[in-house]
Amino acid sequence: MILFAIILIGLITFGYRLSFIMLMDKLHVSPFWARALRFVPIAALTAIITPELLVRDQALDFSLGNVRLLAGVIATFVAWRTRNLTATLVIGMAAFWLLMLILK
């Protein structure tokens, strides 16, 4: 029964998302909304990443002891300078691990 529920929910989710992809060619979106929708992915990513970088023990942590924030700043700099996703991930994770060894 649980497996059936999982498969059913997965199919519903897949269908729901696929419907937007299939309908985008047939749906006319005004230029205003098209410009606004361009910012949705970055807004969603920011909403996911920011709490991970800034919140420690239910409080904002802007200290130099916040390893995640420091690694995030390094990764952001690499992304800005290189525009390379692989370099950003590799250098960001390496910075995180190195800072964990040094500061923790």
NORTAKA-V273143 format. One record per helix or strand of 3 or more residues. SS is the DSSP state (alpha for helix, beta for strand). FROM is the first residue (numbers start at 1). TO is the last residue. If there is no record, write none. Layout:
BEGIN
SS,FROM,TO + SS,FROM,TO
END
This chain:
BEGIN
alpha,2,23 + alpha,31,37 + alpha,40,54 + alpha,67,82 + alpha,85,103
END
